Amino acid sequence: MLDVFDELRSQGKILLLSTHEWGQSLSKLDRLLLLNQRLIAAGTPQEVMTAENLQQAYGTYLQNPFHQDFDSTLVC
């Protein structure tokens, strides 16, 4: 599926994706919105997926998917 996204990006297309799945595939995204009844953060995946923002969104500590030891997909 990420190959299709890459192809659309190369054609100058905009893709809006809504998902509860996150992991290393987030690094392929240009921009990200983190929502939980309100906008928590917006920006690049590295800017949005911080421990502080995840704490605000989910109410508990969740491992940052961009941490070097993170190698699996989480579903929240």
MDAnalysis code that builds the backbone (N, CA, C; Angstrom):
import MDAnalysis as mda
import numpy as np

u = mda.Universe.empty(228, n_residues=76, atom_resindex=np.repeat(np.arange(76), 3), trajectory=True)
u.add_TopologyAttr("name", ["N", "CA", "C"] * 76)
u.add_TopologyAttr("resid", np.arange(1, 77))
u.add_TopologyAttr("resname", ["MET", "LEU", "ASP", "VAL", "PHE", "ASP", "GLU", "LEU", "ARG", "SER", "GLN", "GLY", "LYS", "ILE", "LEU", "LEU", "LEU", "SER", "THR", "HIS", "GLU", "TRP", "GLY", "GLN", "SER", "LEU", "SER", "LYS", "LEU", "ASP", "ARG", "LEU", "LEU", "LEU", "LEU", "ASN", "GLN", "ARG", "LEU", "ILE", "ALA", "ALA", "GLY", "THR", "PRO", "GLN", "GLU", "VAL", "MET", "THR", "ALA", "GLU", "ASN", "LEU", "GLN", "GLN", "ALA", "TYR", "GLY", "THR", "TYR", "LEU", "GLN", "ASN", "PRO", "PHE", "HIS", "GLN", "ASP", "PHE", "ASP", "SER", "THR", "LEU", "VAL", "CYS"])
u.atoms.positions = np.array([
    [0.821, -1.186, 0.000],
    [0.000, 0.000, 0.000],
    [0.870, 1.257, 0.000],
    [1.990, 1.226, 0.721],
    [2.861, 2.398, 0.756],
    [3.431, 2.723, -0.613],
    [3.585, 1.719, -1.453],
    [4.050, 1.961, -2.821],
    [3.030, 2.796, -3.593],
    [1.752, 2.515, -3.374],
    [0.694, 3.290, -4.028],
    [0.750, 4.733, -3.544],
    [0.948, 4.929, -2.244],
    [1.057, 6.282, -1.696],
    [2.236, 7.017, -2.307],
    [3.362, 6.331, -2.448],
    [4.550, 6.939, -3.051],
    [4.277, 7.342, -4.489],
    [3.588, 6.505, -5.230],
    [3.256, 6.807, -6.631],
    [2.349, 8.039, -6.719],
    [1.337, 8.092, -5.865],
    [0.441, 9.245, -5.855],
    [1.200, 10.526, -5.497],
    [2.108, 10.431, -4.525],
    [2.909, 11.589, -4.134],
    [3.755, 12.071, -5.313],
    [4.361, 11.134, -6.036],
    [5.207, 11.510, -7.165],
    [4.399, 12.179, -8.278],
    [3.088, 11.927, -8.315],
    [2.201, 12.555, -9.290],
    [1.651, 13.890, -8.784],
    [2.079, 14.308, -7.593],
    [1.603, 15.569, -7.032],
    [0.227, 15.482, -6.413],
    [-0.252, 14.276, -6.152],
    [-1.576, 14.076, -5.553],
    [-1.507, 14.243, -4.042],
    [-2.630, 14.621, -3.480],
    [-2.761, 14.721, -2.025],
    [-3.612, 13.549, -1.554],
    [-3.160, 12.891, -0.508],
    [-3.869, 11.735, 0.034],
    [-4.187, 12.007, 1.496],
    [-5.439, 11.843, 1.853],
    [-5.864, 11.971, 3.245],
    [-6.169, 10.575, 3.760],
    [-5.491, 10.185, 4.813],
    [-5.599, 8.846, 5.368],
    [-5.994, 8.940, 6.830],
    [-6.961, 8.150, 7.225],
    [-7.369, 8.074, 8.626],
    [-7.106, 6.658, 9.107],
    [-6.327, 6.529, 10.189],
    [-5.994, 5.204, 10.686],
    [-5.721, 5.239, 12.187],
    [-5.913, 4.118, 12.834],
    [-5.522, 3.959, 14.233],
    [-4.241, 3.173, 14.338],
    [-3.739, 2.710, 13.227],
    [-2.495, 1.940, 13.198],
    [-1.314, 2.886, 13.033],
    [-0.278, 2.677, 13.828],
    [0.916, 3.492, 13.664],
    [2.146, 2.675, 13.971],
    [3.190, 3.075, 13.364],
    [4.459, 2.379, 13.485],
    [5.447, 3.046, 12.541],
    [6.399, 2.291, 12.071],
    [7.446, 2.841, 11.219],
    [6.886, 3.431, 9.926],
    [5.742, 2.961, 9.459],
    [5.170, 3.493, 8.220],
    [4.835, 4.979, 8.336],
    [4.692, 5.483, 9.552],
    [4.419, 6.918, 9.731],
    [5.544, 7.780, 9.174],
    [6.744, 7.260, 9.160],
    [7.871, 8.047, 8.676],
    [7.754, 8.351, 7.185],
    [6.888, 7.632, 6.480],
    [6.651, 7.875, 5.057],
    [5.718, 9.068, 4.821],
    [5.034, 9.517, 5.856],
    [4.053, 10.596, 5.711],
    [4.721, 11.962, 5.780],
    [4.188, 12.904, 5.009],
    [4.711, 14.267, 5.030],
    [4.200, 15.041, 6.244],
    [2.910, 14.923, 6.509],
    [2.257, 15.659, 7.599],
    [1.338, 14.702, 8.340],
    [1.111, 15.015, 9.609],
    [0.317, 14.143, 10.460],
    [-0.498, 14.998, 11.419],
    [-1.736, 14.597, 11.654],
    [-2.574, 15.197, 12.689],
    [-2.813, 14.139, 13.753],
    [-2.632, 14.482, 15.009],
    [-2.927, 13.587, 16.122],
    [-4.188, 14.119, 16.793],
    [-5.252, 13.310, 16.737],
    [-6.559, 13.734, 17.234],
    [-7.050, 12.800, 18.328],
    [-7.716, 13.360, 19.311],
    [-8.474, 12.600, 20.291],
    [-9.501, 13.556, 20.874],
    [-10.649, 13.624, 20.244],
    [-11.726, 14.549, 20.573],
    [-11.344, 15.999, 20.310],
    [-10.080, 16.260, 20.016],
    [-9.580, 17.582, 19.655],
    [-8.224, 17.398, 18.982],
    [-7.729, 18.438, 18.383],
    [-6.409, 18.388, 17.775],
    [-5.345, 18.441, 18.871],
    [-4.531, 17.421, 18.948],
    [-3.438, 17.363, 19.917],
    [-2.184, 17.988, 19.318],
    [-1.859, 17.612, 18.069],
    [-0.649, 18.121, 17.429],
    [-0.769, 17.967, 15.916],
    [-0.027, 18.813, 15.205],
    [0.040, 18.757, 13.746],
    [1.468, 19.063, 13.326],
    [1.948, 18.375, 12.315],
    [3.299, 18.616, 11.813],
    [3.851, 17.361, 11.172],
    [5.160, 17.276, 11.112],
    [5.783, 16.065, 10.587],
    [5.576, 14.942, 11.598],
    [5.676, 13.695, 11.170],
    [5.518, 12.600, 12.135],
    [6.469, 12.721, 13.327],
    [7.705, 13.146, 13.090],
    [8.671, 13.286, 14.182],
    [8.253, 14.391, 15.156],
    [7.622, 15.441, 14.644],
    [7.156, 16.528, 15.510],
    [5.921, 16.122, 16.306],
    [5.059, 15.337, 15.693],
    [3.774, 14.987, 16.303],
    [3.885, 13.821, 17.280],
    [4.635, 12.804, 16.923],
    [4.664, 11.569, 17.715],
    [5.696, 11.643, 18.840],
    [5.540, 12.626, 19.695],
    [6.416, 12.767, 20.858],
    [5.750, 12.123, 22.072],
    [6.546, 11.800, 23.075],
    [6.003, 11.200, 24.294],
    [4.948, 12.115, 24.921],
    [5.203, 13.415, 24.924],
    [4.249, 14.360, 25.508],
    [2.919, 14.357, 24.747],
    [2.979, 14.394, 23.409],
    [1.745, 14.391, 22.618],
    [0.991, 13.082, 22.760],
    [1.709, 11.963, 22.784],
    [1.056, 10.669, 22.961],
    [0.407, 10.565, 24.330],
    [1.055, 11.121, 25.341],
    [0.476, 11.161, 26.696],
    [-0.834, 11.943, 26.680],
    [-0.838, 13.083, 26.007],
    [-2.057, 13.899, 25.924],
    [-3.167, 13.172, 25.177],
    [-2.806, 12.469, 24.117],
    [-3.813, 11.806, 23.285],
    [-4.385, 10.556, 23.938],
    [-3.531, 9.765, 24.588],
    [-3.966, 8.464, 25.091],
    [-4.019, 8.364, 26.606],
    [-3.539, 9.389, 27.320],
    [-3.627, 9.392, 28.768],
    [-2.637, 8.485, 29.458],
    [-1.707, 7.922, 28.729],
    [-0.706, 7.037, 29.298],
    [0.540, 7.084, 28.428],
    [1.637, 6.589, 28.947],
    [2.872, 6.571, 28.177],
    [2.791, 5.475, 27.126],
    [3.128, 5.828, 25.900],
    [3.244, 4.867, 24.804],
    [4.601, 5.057, 24.170],
    [5.226, 3.985, 23.749],
    [6.556, 4.081, 23.163],
    [6.502, 4.855, 21.852],
    [7.435, 5.759, 21.680],
    [7.553, 6.561, 20.477],
    [7.950, 5.655, 19.311],
    [7.175, 5.650, 18.208],
    [7.495, 4.766, 17.090],
    [8.779, 5.137, 16.367],
    [9.351, 6.294, 16.651],
    [10.592, 6.701, 16.010],
    [11.801, 6.423, 16.894],
    [11.565, 5.810, 18.053],
    [12.659, 5.405, 18.925],
    [13.435, 4.297, 18.238],
    [14.743, 4.287, 18.366],
    [15.584, 3.335, 17.644],
    [15.268, 1.878, 17.955],
    [14.715, 1.583, 19.129],
    [14.426, 0.198, 19.500],
    [13.025, -0.246, 19.102],
    [12.249, 0.654, 18.522],
    [10.876, 0.352, 18.161],
    [10.872, -0.394, 16.829],
    [10.366, -1.620, 16.798],
    [10.387, -2.382, 15.558],
    [9.067, -3.097, 15.277],
    [7.980, -2.646, 15.892],
    [6.706, -3.295, 15.628],
    [5.619, -2.245, 15.442],
    [4.496, -2.670, 14.901],
    [3.340, -1.788, 14.695],
    [2.417, -1.914, 15.893],
    [1.976, -0.796, 16.392],
    [1.022, -0.776, 17.495],
    [-0.328, -0.346, 16.969],
    [-1.382, -0.869, 17.513],
    [-2.730, -0.437, 17.178],
    [-3.334, 0.103, 18.456],
    [-3.829, 1.320, 18.384],
    [-4.417, 1.956, 19.564],
    [-5.888, 2.182, 19.345],
])
